[in-house]
């Protein structure tokens, strides 16, 4: 487990409109420092006994562990899927200045 307090959170969305809305909300609420939107990924998965195939949009969300619960709650609140994908990976290392920027981006504005 990483000693660094940073996470990369992955979440898929049905389209770019939903992805942009979630991304903008996460950044504006200071739950994410940055969200990359990767369009047109192909997902193949099992859902309710069937193999499904869909085009989706992937969010790569940079945040801190301290913001994860509120970030997760916000995605669940805004997401149209019955069961949205929300998985997080601890960041083991990163450019120190970039990691400080994440911290600065998530601090309350005065």
ROBAKOL-583981 format. One line per 5 residues: for each residue x, z, y of N, C-alpha, C. Coordinates in pm, 1 decimal. Example, Ala and Ser with C-alpha at 12.3 -4.5 7.8 and 13.67 -1.06 7.14 Angstrom:
<torpas>
1319.0,780.0,-569.0,1230.0,780.0,-450.0,1320.0,780.0,-330.0; 1285.0,708.0,-225.0,1367.0,714.0,-106.0,1290.0,787.0,3.0
</torpas>
This chain:
<torpas>
84.6,0.0,-118.4,0.0,0.0,0.0,88.6,0.0,124.0; 52.2,-78.9,218.3,128.9,-91.7,340.6,120.7,35.3,424.6; 231.8,67.7,490.8,231.0,177.0,587.6,182.6,128.9,723.0; 183.5,-2.2,743.5,135.6,-56.5,869.7,-16.8,-49.1,873.8; -71.1,-24.5,991.6,-216.3,-7.4,1002.6,-293.3,-137.5,1024.0
-235.4,-251.9,984.7,-295.7,-381.0,1016.8,-356.7,-446.6,894.2; -463.1,-523.2,918.1,-532.7,-595.2,810.9,-553.9,-740.5,849.6; -559.8,-824.7,747.2,-612.4,-959.9,758.5,-741.4,-957.6,678.2; -852.0,-987.9,745.5,-983.1,-985.3,681.2,-1030.3,-1129.4,665.5; -1080.6,-1162.0,549.1,-1131.7,-1295.5,518.5,-1283.7,-1288.4,506.0
-1350.7,-1384.9,567.3,-1495.4,-1394.1,553.4,-1535.9,-1540.3,565.3; -1624.2,-1585.2,476.8,-1673.3,-1722.1,483.6,-1809.7,-1725.0,550.1; -1836.2,-1836.6,618.2,-1962.5,-1856.9,689.8,-2020.9,-1992.2,650.9; -2151.5,-2009.6,667.9,-2213.2,-2135.4,627.0,-2181.0,-2253.1,719.3; -2148.8,-2224.5,846.1,-2120.9,-2333.4,940.0,-2041.3,-2280.8,1059.1
-1996.4,-2373.7,1144.2,-1912.8,-2335.4,1257.7,-1989.7,-2255.3,1362.3; -2117.5,-2280.5,1379.1,-2197.0,-2205.4,1477.3,-2197.5,-2057.2,1442.1; -2226.0,-2025.6,1317.5,-2226.4,-1886.0,1271.7,-2085.3,-1828.0,1283.1; -1985.5,-1904.1,1241.1,-1846.4,-1857.0,1245.5,-1805.0,-1822.6,1388.3; -1836.1,-1910.2,1483.4,-1798.7,-1884.7,1622.8,-1871.5,-1763.0,1678.2
-1998.9,-1747.0,1644.0,-2074.8,-1631.5,1693.0,-2014.2,-1501.3,1640.6; -1984.2,-1497.1,1512.5,-1924.1,-1376.5,1454.8,-1786.7,-1352.4,1515.8; -1704.7,-1456.3,1526.6,-1569.3,-1442.1,1581.7,-1573.4,-1390.7,1725.0; -1655.9,-1451.5,1807.5,-1664.8,-1408.5,1947.9,-1714.6,-1265.0,1959.5; -1809.9,-1226.9,1876.3,-1861.6,-1090.3,1880.0,-1753.6,-990.7,1839.6
-1678.5,-1020.8,1734.6,-1572.9,-930.0,1688.9,-1466.3,-911.6,1796.5; -1426.4,-1020.9,1860.7,-1323.5,-1011.7,1964.8,-1378.9,-941.1,2088.5; -1500.4,-974.1,2128.9,-1556.5,-912.3,2250.0,-1580.3,-762.2,2231.8; -1611.5,-719.1,2110.0,-1630.4,-576.2,2082.8,-1498.5,-505.3,2051.4; -1388.3,-577.6,2060.0,-1253.5,-527.1,2031.8,-1240.6,-472.0,1889.7
-1306.2,-540.6,1798.3,-1292.7,-509.5,1656.2,-1190.2,-598.9,1590.0; -1156.9,-709.5,1655.0,-1055.1,-803.3,1608.2,-972.8,-848.1,1728.1; -843.1,-862.4,1707.0,-756.4,-913.8,1812.7,-765.7,-1065.9,1819.8; -781.0,-1127.6,1704.6,-785.6,-1273.2,1695.6,-861.0,-1311.6,1570.0; -937.3,-1419.8,1580.1,-1005.6,-1475.0,1462.8,-977.5,-1624.6,1458.6
-917.0,-1669.7,1349.9,-897.8,-1812.7,1328.5,-1017.2,-1865.6,1251.4; -1065.6,-1982.7,1291.3,-1178.0,-2047.0,1224.4,-1124.8,-2172.3,1155.4; -1135.7,-2172.6,1024.5,-1087.0,-2285.9,945.1,-1209.2,-2358.9,889.6; -1235.7,-2478.6,942.1,-1356.9,-2550.5,901.0,-1341.5,-2619.1,765.0; -1455.8,-2649.3,708.0,-1468.5,-2736.1,591.5,-1380.8,-2695.7,473.4
-1405.1,-2576.8,423.0,-1343.3,-2538.2,296.9,-1448.8,-2552.6,188.0; -1404.9,-2583.1,69.4,-1497.2,-2600.8,-43.3,-1496.7,-2474.5,-126.6; -1612.3,-2414.2,-144.4,-1625.3,-2293.3,-225.3,-1706.2,-2323.4,-350.1; -1655.2,-2278.2,-463.0,-1724.8,-2288.5,-591.7,-1729.8,-2147.1,-647.8; -1849.7,-2099.4,-674.7,-1866.3,-1959.3,-712.4,-1991.1,-1942.8,-798.7
-1994.8,-1830.9,-868.9,-2112.0,-1797.4,-949.8,-2204.6,-1710.5,-865.6; -2333.0,-1749.3,-859.7,-2431.6,-1671.2,-784.4,-2562.2,-1672.3,-860.6; -2608.4,-1554.1,-898.6,-2735.0,-1536.7,-969.4,-2745.3,-1627.1,-1092.2; -2634.4,-1630.6,-1168.2,-2631.9,-1703.3,-1294.8,-2602.2,-1851.8,-1284.3; -2585.5,-1903.9,-1166.5,-2557.6,-2047.0,-1148.2,-2420.3,-2067.2,-1085.5
-2360.2,-2181.2,-1116.3,-2237.7,-2221.9,-1048.2,-2280.1,-2296.2,-922.1; -2238.6,-2244.7,-807.1,-2274.2,-2302.7,-677.2,-2152.8,-2372.9,-617.5; -2178.6,-2474.7,-537.1,-2074.7,-2548.0,-464.9,-2122.5,-2566.0,-321.4; -2044.7,-2516.5,-226.8,-2084.0,-2527.1,-86.7,-1963.4,-2555.3,1.4; -1990.5,-2624.2,111.6,-1891.7,-2635.7,219.0,-1911.4,-2514.8,308.8
-1803.0,-2448.0,341.8,-1809.7,-2329.0,425.4,-1700.4,-2332.9,531.8; -1703.4,-2233.7,617.4,-1604.4,-2215.5,723.0,-1541.0,-2078.8,698.2; -1408.0,-2072.5,701.9,-1336.1,-1947.9,672.9,-1291.0,-1881.2,801.9; -1317.3,-1751.9,812.2,-1264.5,-1671.3,922.1,-1143.0,-1593.8,872.5; -1032.8,-1600.7,947.8,-915.2,-1516.8,926.0,-910.8,-1419.7,1043.3
-934.9,-1293.8,1015.4,-956.2,-1193.9,1119.1,-838.9,-1096.1,1119.1; -771.9,-1083.5,1235.2,-661.4,-989.1,1248.6,-712.4,-863.1,1318.2; -690.5,-748.4,1252.9,-742.3,-621.7,1304.5,-655.1,-507.1,1255.7; -701.6,-385.8,1283.9,-637.3,-264.8,1232.2,-732.3,-196.8,1134.0; -673.3,-119.2,1045.8,-754.0,-46.9,947.0,-857.7,42.8,1014.0
-823.5,99.4,1128.2,-915.8,190.0,1198.5,-1043.1,119.0,1243.5; -1037.3,-12.7,1263.1,-1154.2,-88.3,1307.7,-1233.8,-147.7,1191.1; -1183.9,-133.9,1069.9,-1244.6,-208.2,958.8,-1392.0,-176.3,936.9; -1429.5,-51.3,934.4,-1569.5,-17.7,903.4,-1664.1,-77.3,1006.2; -1631.6,-64.1,1134.9,-1716.4,-121.7,1239.9,-1715.6,-274.1,1232.5
-1601.5,-332.9,1201.3,-1591.8,-478.6,1184.3,-1681.4,-523.4,1068.3; -1671.3,-454.9,956.0,-1754.1,-487.3,839.8,-1902.3,-474.9,873.2; -1940.0,-367.1,939.2,-2080.3,-346.1,976.3,-2130.4,-457.9,1068.0; -2045.8,-502.5,1159.5,-2084.0,-609.0,1251.8,-2102.2,-740.6,1178.4; -2012.9,-773.2,1086.7,-2028.2,-897.3,1009.4,-2157.6,-892.7,929.0
-2183.2,-781.7,861.8,-2306.6,-768.8,782.6,-2429.4,-785.0,872.6; -2424.8,-726.3,991.3,-2536.0,-735.0,1086.7,-2563.7,-879.5,1130.1; -2457.9,-957.8,1153.2,-2472.2,-1092.2,1210.0,-2479.0,-1203.8,1106.7; -2438.0,-1176.2,985.3,-2420.1,-1281.7,883.9,-2552.5,-1319.0,817.5; -2576.3,-1448.9,798.7,-2701.2,-1490.1,734.4,-2701.3,-1476.6,582.0
-2584.2,-1461.1,519.4,-2579.8,-1451.4,373.6,-2635.3,-1317.8,325.9; -2698.9,-1320.2,211.1,-2745.4,-1197.8,146.7,-2627.4,-1106.7,113.2; -2516.3,-1167.4,70.9,-2395.3,-1093.3,35.5,-2274.5,-1164.4,96.4; -2239.6,-1130.0,220.9,-2125.8,-1198.1,283.3,-1993.2,-1155.5,219.9; -1902.4,-1251.5,213.8,-1766.8,-1220.9,169.9,-1696.1,-1146.7,283.1
-1647.0,-1027.8,252.5,-1565.2,-951.2,346.0,-1458.1,-884.0,261.4; -1337.4,-938.8,264.0,-1226.1,-881.7,189.2,-1107.8,-867.1,284.3; -1033.8,-759.3,266.8,-921.9,-730.9,355.8,-793.5,-713.6,275.9; -686.0,-760.2,336.6,-552.9,-747.8,278.9,-466.3,-673.3,380.6; -394.9,-571.4,334.7,-302.1,-501.1,422.8,-184.9,-591.9,455.5
-146.6,-592.8,581.6,-30.0,-670.7,622.4,94.0,-586.3,598.4; 185.0,-637.6,519.7,306.1,-564.0,484.5,409.6,-568.7,595.2; 412.3,-676.7,671.0,510.0,-691.3,777.9,460.1,-797.5,874.7; 523.3,-804.3,987.3,487.1,-904.1,1087.0,580.1,-893.1,1206.6; 577.3,-992.3,1291.3,655.9,-990.8,1413.5,614.0,-869.0,1496.0
708.0,-782.9,1528.7,676.9,-656.8,1596.6,599.3,-680.5,1725.9; 638.3,-779.7,1803.5,566.6,-806.7,1928.7,423.0,-850.2,1902.4; 399.5,-927.2,1796.0,263.2,-969.3,1762.0,179.2,-848.8,1720.2; 236.9,-761.1,1640.7,164.1,-642.3,1596.6,131.1,-551.2,1714.6; 223.3,-539.2,1810.1,194.0,-461.8,1931.6,80.9,-527.9,2010.9
79.3,-662.4,2011.7,-28.5,-734.0,2079.9,-163.6,-702.1,2015.1; -167.8,-694.0,1881.9,-291.7,-654.0,1814.3,-335.2,-517.3,1865.1; -241.3,-422.6,1868.8,-274.5,-288.7,1918.0,-330.7,-294.8,2060.1; -262.7,-365.1,2147.6,-304.7,-376.0,2287.4,-443.5,-440.2,2297.9; -469.1,-541.9,2218.0,-596.6,-612.5,2221.8,-713.9,-527.1,2176.4
-685.5,-427.5,2093.4,-793.0,-344.9,2038.4,-809.1,-210.8,2109.8; -725.6,-186.1,2211.5,-739.2,-62.8,2289.0,-853.8,-78.1,2388.9; -927.7,29.9,2412.1,-1037.2,23.2,2509.8,-984.6,-16.2,2647.9; -1061.1,-102.8,2713.1,-1023.0,-143.3,2847.4,-1059.9,-34.4,2945.6; -975.2,-17.6,3046.4,-1001.4,88.2,3145.7,-1064.4,31.6,3269.1
</torpas>
